[in-house]
Amino acid sequence: MEDAFQNLSSGLEAPALRHFLITPNDSEDLPTRPRALYCNTAGFVAIRDVDGTDFIYAVTPGMILPIRVQRVLETGTTATVVGWC
């Protein structure tokens, strides 16, 4: 398939190229820091940012959290989320 944009750099404003299901973990950082989190189900998402600050977001299906998280914590997370890279 031809990609008319293959020779352009992909900034943070560009659409993601990859996605991966996130398994929340209280002790392990994500293997790849995503551009954003996409919420598949309603519930709560507990995140840790790059400064080590933890916060819990109430989310709905289809919601996008435009933050590059360091970790999605198991404790406090009830929603299913996908990382966009």
C-alpha positions in Angstrom: 0.0 0.0 0.0 1.3 3.4 -0.9 1.9 5.9 2.0 2.0 9.5 0.8 3.3 10.5 4.2 6.1 8.0 4.7 8.9 10.6 4.2 7.5 13.1 6.7 8.3 13.1 10.4 5.5 12.1 12.7 5.0 14.7 15.4 2.7 14.5 18.5 -0.1 16.1 16.6 -0.1 13.4 13.9 -2.3 10.3 14.1 -0.9 7.3 15.9 0.7 4.5 13.8 0.5 1.7 16.3 -1.7 0.6 19.2 -1.4 -1.9 22.1 -3.6 -3.3 24.8 -2.4 -2.1 28.2 -2.2 -4.5 31.2 -2.2 -2.3 34.3 0.7 -3.0 36.7 1.6 -1.3 40.0 5.3 -2.0 39.8 6.3 -1.9 36.0 6.4 1.1 33.7 4.9 0.6 30.2 7.3 -0.8 27.7 6.4 2.1 25.3 5.1 5.5 26.4 2.0 6.1 24.3 0.9 9.4 22.8 -2.6 8.9 24.3 -4.8 6.3 26.0 -8.0 5.2 24.3 -10.7 3.8 26.7 -12.6 0.8 25.5 -14.8 0.5 28.5 -16.2 2.7 31.2 -14.6 2.9 34.6 -11.5 4.4 36.1 -7.9 4.6 34.9 -5.1 5.2 37.4 -2.1 6.6 35.8 1.4 7.7 36.7 3.0 10.5 34.7 6.7 11.1 34.0 7.1 13.1 37.2 5.8 10.2 39.3 2.4 11.8 40.0 -0.5 9.4 40.3 -4.0 10.4 39.3 -7.3 8.5 38.7 -9.5 9.5 35.8 -13.2 8.5 35.4 -13.6 7.5 31.8 -16.3 6.5 29.3 -16.1 4.2 26.3 -14.4 6.0 23.4 -12.8 8.6 25.6 -9.2 9.6 24.7 -6.8 10.7 27.4 -4.1 12.8 25.6 -1.3 12.2 28.0 1.9 10.3 27.6 1.8 8.2 30.7 4.7 6.3 32.3 2.5 3.7 34.0 -1.1 2.5 34.2 -1.6 1.3 37.7 -3.5 -1.9 38.5 -4.8 -0.4 41.8 -7.6 1.9 40.9 -8.0 0.9 37.2 -11.3 -0.8 36.3 -11.5 0.3 32.6 -9.8 -1.4 29.6 -7.4 0.9 27.8 -5.3 0.9 24.7 -2.1 2.8 24.1 -1.7 4.8 20.9 1.9 5.3 19.6 
